[in-house]
Amino acid sequence: MQRNTDVEDLVSGLQEQVARLMLGIGGLGTLVGTGFLLYYFFSFARENPPNVAQAQQLIGAFSLWGGVAAVLLAVGLSIVWWGEDILSVILILVSGGLYFSPMYLPMMVGDSVAAVASSSMAGVQQIGGMMGIVAILVTVVDVTGRIRTRLTHGSKADTLKYGKGVKEEPDRQNIFLGKCWQLPYCRKFVRDKCPIFHAKRTCWKERVGCMCEEKVIANAMSGNFTIPKDALTAAKYIPYNDKLPMQIKVERCRQCVIYNEHQRQKYKLALPATLAAMVGIWLVAREPMKNLLQSVLMTSDRFLGQATLGGKKSVTDPMHLAAFRELLVVLIMVMILAYLMKLIEYLLFKVKI
């Protein structure tokens, strides 16, 4: 066992070192490639250099190696910062800033740019696009992993105090979104003498349960304790603890294995509902969203052009491409879905509503 642990530690350490090496090389390469391309853009914005062919070759080389370095940077950063909520935000912002450079770079030099400057600008966009592919993949993998973990384990086991280590009962029930006594961790020897069960209520609504209230366990283990089968009469036997404030009772529910199983099932319902809602929104609002994006970006384009004294309209207008607008809408929907799932995860497993 110790030997396996040592090997795992060695592999983990090696992986982190490789990731940091990729991060350093990728960061330097991205900075150098983008820097030279921007230098060419601003140096030859108005007039091409004497040797256009050589300049185009250099631009192609810096575009290619800058793009490869951007991928290394994104992958290394993803490994080192994996699990951090800010990771996908940083990757999307940086890649988006580079990819949409044709919208704002021409405004800084005037209404028109020379061929070499235009190629340099396209190279910067290529670097941003290659980094953006990694950013999208990282976001999708992160959200998918979170979903799979939550569907399997729900809340982390080490955050549980009541019922920690308990196993599913052999004669368990597992009714989806059922009451506490219909879930797999309800113990039969307690259930038969549980007033919550006979009253057909739930422990998290009454704030009294078999995992947190010792009187419920004591009554279940008592051979002389019986509860009427009538629901209204059985409710009178629920042992409310008036000595505990409501805040502590709520916290007991938050740390109970049965309640967290119920939260996990809520998550299983919220997941397909959210996915279906996002698909429905995309189908219904796809065209309005594309038109809105075009309007917002073109308005921003004109404003920046006027603010930089570069004219009312920039040279490049990528938003006229239908495929481009469609892709942008899909990317926005993916990002919204990712953060919606994080919000649902926070509400169900942190706040535990």
C-alpha positions as CSV (number, residue, x, y, z in Angstrom):
1,M,0.0,0.0,0.0
2,Q,2.8,2.4,0.9
3,R,4.6,1.6,-2.3
4,N,1.5,2.4,-4.4
5,T,1.1,5.6,-2.5
6,D,4.7,6.6,-3.2
7,V,4.2,5.8,-6.9
8,E,1.0,7.9,-7.0
9,D,2.8,10.8,-5.3
10,L,5.7,10.5,-7.8
11,V,3.3,10.5,-10.8
12,S,1.3,13.4,-9.4
13,G,4.4,15.5,-8.8
14,L,5.8,14.7,-12.3
15,Q,2.5,15.7,-13.8
16,E,2.5,19.0,-12.0
17,Q,6.1,19.7,-13.0
18,V,5.3,18.9,-16.7
19,A,2.2,21.2,-16.5
20,R,4.2,24.0,-15.1
21,L,6.8,23.5,-17.8
22,M,4.1,23.7,-20.4
23,L,2.7,26.8,-18.7
24,G,6.0,28.5,-18.8
25,I,6.9,27.6,-22.4
26,G,3.4,28.3,-23.6
27,G,3.2,31.6,-21.8
28,L,6.5,32.8,-23.2
29,G,5.7,31.5,-26.8
30,T,2.3,33.1,-26.7
31,L,3.8,36.4,-25.5
32,V,6.5,36.4,-28.2
33,G,4.3,35.3,-31.1
34,T,1.5,37.8,-30.2
35,G,4.1,40.5,-29.5
36,F,5.8,40.2,-32.9
37,L,2.4,40.1,-34.7
38,L,1.3,43.2,-33.0
39,Y,4.6,44.9,-33.8
40,Y,4.1,44.1,-37.5
41,F,0.6,45.3,-37.4
42,F,1.4,48.7,-35.9
43,S,4.6,49.1,-37.8
44,F,3.1,48.4,-41.2
45,A,-0.5,49.5,-40.7
46,R,-0.3,52.2,-43.3
47,E,2.3,50.9,-45.7
48,N,3.8,47.5,-46.5
49,P,7.5,46.8,-45.9
50,P,9.8,46.5,-48.9
51,N,10.0,42.7,-48.8
52,V,6.3,41.7,-48.5
53,A,7.0,38.0,-49.1
54,Q,9.5,37.7,-46.3
55,A,7.2,39.6,-43.9
56,Q,4.3,37.2,-44.8
57,Q,6.6,34.2,-44.1
58,L,7.5,35.6,-40.7
59,I,3.9,36.3,-39.9
60,G,2.9,32.8,-40.8
61,A,5.6,31.3,-38.6
62,F,4.7,33.5,-35.6
63,S,1.0,32.7,-36.1
64,L,1.7,29.0,-36.1
65,W,4.1,28.8,-33.2
66,G,2.1,31.4,-31.3
67,G,-1.0,29.2,-31.7
68,V,0.8,26.1,-30.6
69,A,2.2,28.0,-27.6
70,A,-1.3,29.3,-26.7
71,V,-2.5,25.7,-26.6
72,L,0.4,24.7,-24.4
73,L,-0.4,27.7,-22.2
74,A,-4.1,26.8,-21.9
75,V,-3.4,23.1,-21.2
76,G,-0.8,23.8,-18.6
77,L,-2.9,26.5,-16.9
78,S,-5.8,24.1,-16.9
79,I,-3.8,21.3,-15.2
80,V,-2.3,23.6,-12.6
81,W,-5.5,25.5,-11.8
82,W,-7.9,22.6,-12.3
83,G,-11.0,22.9,-10.1
84,E,-10.7,26.7,-9.7
85,D,-13.8,28.5,-10.8
86,I,-11.8,31.4,-12.3
87,L,-10.0,29.0,-14.7
88,S,-12.6,29.0,-17.5
89,V,-13.2,32.7,-17.1
90,I,-9.6,33.6,-17.6
91,L,-9.2,31.3,-20.6
92,I,-12.4,32.6,-22.3
93,L,-11.5,36.3,-21.7
94,V,-7.9,36.0,-23.0
95,S,-8.8,33.9,-26.0
96,G,-11.8,36.1,-26.8
97,G,-9.7,39.2,-26.5
98,L,-7.3,37.8,-29.1
99,Y,-9.9,36.3,-31.4
100,F,-11.9,39.5,-31.6
101,S,-8.9,41.7,-32.2
102,P,-10.0,42.5,-35.8
103,M,-12.9,44.4,-34.3
104,Y,-10.8,46.9,-32.3
105,L,-7.2,46.9,-33.7
106,P,-8.0,48.8,-37.0
107,M,-9.6,51.6,-35.0
108,M,-6.2,52.3,-33.4
109,V,-4.5,53.0,-36.8
110,G,-7.2,54.4,-39.0
111,D,-9.8,53.4,-41.5
112,S,-7.7,51.1,-43.6
113,V,-4.7,48.8,-43.0
114,A,-2.1,47.4,-45.4
115,A,-1.9,43.8,-46.5
116,V,0.9,42.9,-44.0
117,A,-0.9,44.5,-41.1
118,S,-4.1,42.6,-42.1
119,S,-2.2,39.3,-42.1
120,S,-0.7,40.1,-38.7
121,M,-4.2,40.8,-37.3
122,A,-5.4,37.5,-38.7
123,G,-2.5,35.8,-37.0
124,V,-3.5,37.3,-33.6
125,Q,-7.0,36.0,-34.3
126,Q,-5.7,32.5,-35.1
127,I,-3.8,32.4,-31.7
128,G,-7.0,33.4,-29.9
129,G,-9.0,30.8,-31.8
130,M,-6.6,28.0,-30.9
131,M,-6.6,29.0,-27.2
132,G,-10.4,29.3,-27.4
133,I,-10.8,25.7,-28.5
134,V,-9.0,24.5,-25.4
135,A,-11.0,27.0,-23.2
136,I,-14.3,25.5,-24.5
137,L,-13.1,22.0,-24.0
138,V,-11.9,22.7,-20.5
139,T,-15.3,24.3,-19.6
140,V,-17.3,21.4,-21.0
141,V,-15.1,18.8,-19.3
142,D,-15.2,20.7,-16.0
143,V,-19.0,20.9,-16.0
144,T,-19.4,17.3,-17.1
145,G,-17.1,16.2,-14.3
146,R,-19.0,18.2,-11.7
147,I,-22.3,16.7,-12.9
148,R,-21.0,13.1,-12.9
149,T,-19.5,13.6,-9.4
150,R,-22.7,15.1,-8.0
151,L,-24.9,12.5,-9.6
152,T,-22.8,9.7,-8.1
153,H,-21.8,11.1,-4.6
154,G,-23.9,14.2,-4.0
155,S,-22.5,16.2,-1.2
156,K,-18.9,15.3,-0.1
157,A,-19.0,12.6,2.5
158,D,-16.6,14.3,4.8
159,T,-19.0,17.2,5.3
160,L,-21.6,14.8,6.8
161,K,-21.9,14.5,10.6
162,Y,-25.1,12.5,10.9
163,G,-25.1,9.2,9.2
164,K,-21.5,9.3,8.0
165,G,-20.4,5.9,6.9
166,V,-23.9,4.5,6.9
167,K,-24.7,2.0,4.1
168,E,-27.8,1.5,2.1
169,E,-30.3,-0.8,3.8
170,P,-30.7,-4.3,2.3
171,D,-34.5,-3.8,2.1
172,R,-34.1,-0.2,1.1
173,Q,-36.6,1.8,-0.8
174,N,-35.5,4.3,-3.4
175,I,-38.4,6.4,-4.5
176,F,-37.2,9.4,-6.5
177,L,-37.7,12.6,-4.5
178,G,-39.5,10.5,-1.9
179,K,-39.9,11.2,1.8
180,C,-37.1,10.4,4.2
181,W,-38.4,6.9,5.0
182,Q,-38.6,6.2,1.3
183,L,-34.9,6.7,0.7
184,P,-32.2,4.0,0.8
185,Y,-30.5,5.1,4.1
186,C,-33.6,4.8,6.3
187,R,-33.1,1.9,8.7
188,K,-35.9,-0.6,9.1
189,F,-35.5,-1.1,12.9
190,V,-36.0,2.7,13.4
191,R,-38.6,3.1,10.7
192,D,-41.0,0.6,12.4
193,K,-41.2,2.8,15.5
194,C,-40.6,6.2,13.9
195,P,-43.4,8.7,14.3
196,I,-42.3,10.5,11.2
197,F,-42.9,7.4,9.2
198,H,-46.3,6.6,10.7
199,A,-47.4,10.3,10.4
200,K,-46.3,10.1,6.7
201,R,-44.2,13.3,7.0
202,T,-40.5,14.1,6.4
203,C,-37.8,14.6,9.0
204,W,-36.3,17.7,7.2
205,K,-39.7,19.5,7.4
206,E,-40.2,18.6,11.1
207,R,-36.5,19.2,11.9
208,V,-36.4,15.9,13.8
209,G,-34.9,12.7,12.4
210,C,-33.4,9.3,13.2
211,M,-29.9,10.5,12.3
212,C,-29.8,13.5,14.6
213,E,-32.4,13.3,17.4
214,E,-31.3,10.8,20.1
215,K,-34.8,10.4,21.4
216,V,-36.0,8.9,18.1
217,I,-33.2,6.3,18.4
218,A,-34.0,5.7,22.1
219,N,-37.7,5.1,21.3
220,A,-36.8,2.8,18.4
221,M,-34.6,0.6,20.6
222,S,-37.1,0.5,23.4
223,G,-39.2,-2.7,23.4
224,N,-42.1,-1.1,25.1
225,F,-42.5,1.9,22.8
226,T,-45.4,1.7,20.3
227,I,-46.9,4.2,18.0
228,P,-50.5,4.2,16.7
229,K,-50.8,3.6,13.0
230,D,-53.1,6.5,12.5
231,A,-51.2,9.4,10.9
232,L,-52.8,12.2,12.9
233,T,-52.3,10.4,16.2
234,A,-48.7,9.3,15.3
235,A,-47.8,13.0,14.7
236,K,-48.3,13.7,18.4
237,Y,-45.4,11.3,19.2
238,I,-42.8,13.3,17.1
239,P,-40.2,14.3,19.8
240,Y,-39.7,18.0,19.1
241,N,-36.6,19.4,20.9
242,D,-37.6,22.8,22.2
243,K,-34.2,23.4,23.8
244,L,-32.4,23.7,20.4
245,P,-32.8,26.9,18.3
246,M,-34.1,26.5,14.8
247,Q,-30.7,27.4,13.3
248,I,-29.1,24.4,14.9
249,K,-31.9,22.2,13.7
250,V,-31.5,23.4,10.1
251,E,-27.7,22.8,10.3
252,R,-28.4,19.2,11.5
253,C,-30.4,18.6,8.3
254,R,-27.6,20.1,6.2
255,Q,-25.2,17.5,7.6
256,C,-27.6,14.5,7.4
257,V,-26.9,11.6,4.9
258,I,-30.6,11.1,4.3
259,Y,-31.2,14.8,3.5
260,N,-28.2,14.9,1.3
261,E,-29.4,11.9,-0.7
262,H,-32.6,13.9,-1.2
263,Q,-30.5,16.8,-2.4
264,R,-28.7,14.5,-4.8
265,Q,-32.0,13.4,-6.3
266,K,-33.0,17.1,-6.7
267,Y,-29.8,17.6,-8.7
268,K,-30.7,14.6,-10.9
269,L,-34.0,16.4,-11.7
270,A,-32.5,19.8,-12.1
271,L,-29.8,18.7,-14.5
272,P,-32.0,17.5,-17.4
273,A,-34.5,20.2,-16.7
274,T,-31.8,22.9,-17.1
275,L,-30.4,21.2,-20.2
276,A,-33.9,21.0,-21.8
277,A,-34.5,24.7,-20.8
278,M,-31.3,25.8,-22.5
279,V,-32.0,23.9,-25.6
280,G,-35.5,25.4,-25.7
281,I,-34.2,28.9,-25.2
282,W,-31.6,28.3,-28.0
283,L,-34.3,27.1,-30.4
284,V,-36.7,30.0,-29.6
285,A,-34.3,32.8,-29.1
286,R,-31.5,31.9,-31.5
287,E,-32.4,34.4,-34.2
288,P,-33.1,37.3,-31.8
289,M,-29.9,36.6,-30.0
290,K,-27.9,36.7,-33.2
291,N,-29.5,39.9,-34.2
292,L,-28.9,41.4,-30.7
293,L,-25.2,40.3,-30.8
294,Q,-24.7,41.9,-34.2
295,S,-26.4,45.1,-33.0
296,V,-24.4,45.3,-29.8
297,L,-21.0,44.5,-31.4
298,M,-21.5,46.9,-34.3
299,T,-22.7,49.7,-32.0
300,S,-19.5,49.1,-29.9
301,D,-17.5,49.0,-33.0
302,R,-18.8,52.4,-34.1
303,F,-18.4,53.9,-30.6
304,L,-14.8,52.8,-30.3
305,G,-14.1,54.1,-33.8
306,Q,-15.4,57.5,-32.9
307,A,-13.7,57.5,-29.5
308,T,-10.3,56.7,-31.1
309,L,-10.9,59.2,-34.0
310,G,-10.8,56.3,-36.4
311,G,-14.1,56.8,-38.1
312,K,-17.6,55.4,-37.6
313,K,-16.9,51.9,-38.8
314,S,-13.9,49.6,-38.6
315,V,-12.5,47.8,-41.6
316,T,-13.5,44.3,-40.6
317,D,-17.0,43.2,-39.8
318,P,-17.0,39.5,-39.0
319,M,-20.5,39.6,-37.7
320,H,-22.0,39.4,-41.2
321,L,-21.1,35.7,-41.3
322,A,-24.1,33.6,-40.3
323,A,-22.0,30.7,-39.2
324,F,-19.9,33.0,-37.0
325,R,-22.9,34.4,-35.3
326,E,-24.3,30.9,-34.8
327,L,-21.1,29.7,-33.2
328,L,-21.0,32.7,-31.0
329,V,-24.5,32.1,-29.7
330,V,-23.7,28.4,-29.0
331,L,-20.6,29.4,-27.1
332,I,-22.6,31.9,-25.0
333,M,-25.2,29.3,-24.3
334,V,-22.5,26.8,-23.2
335,M,-21.0,29.3,-20.9
336,I,-24.4,30.2,-19.4
337,L,-25.2,26.5,-19.0
338,A,-21.8,26.0,-17.2
339,Y,-22.5,28.7,-14.7
340,L,-26.1,27.7,-14.3
341,M,-24.9,24.2,-13.3
342,K,-22.5,25.8,-10.8
343,L,-25.3,27.9,-9.4
344,I,-27.5,24.9,-9.0
345,E,-24.7,23.0,-7.4
346,Y,-24.1,25.8,-5.0
347,L,-27.8,26.1,-4.1
348,L,-28.4,22.4,-3.6
349,F,-25.1,21.3,-2.0
350,K,-23.8,24.5,-0.3
351,V,-26.9,26.5,0.7
352,K,-29.0,23.2,0.5
353,I,-32.4,24.7,-0.3
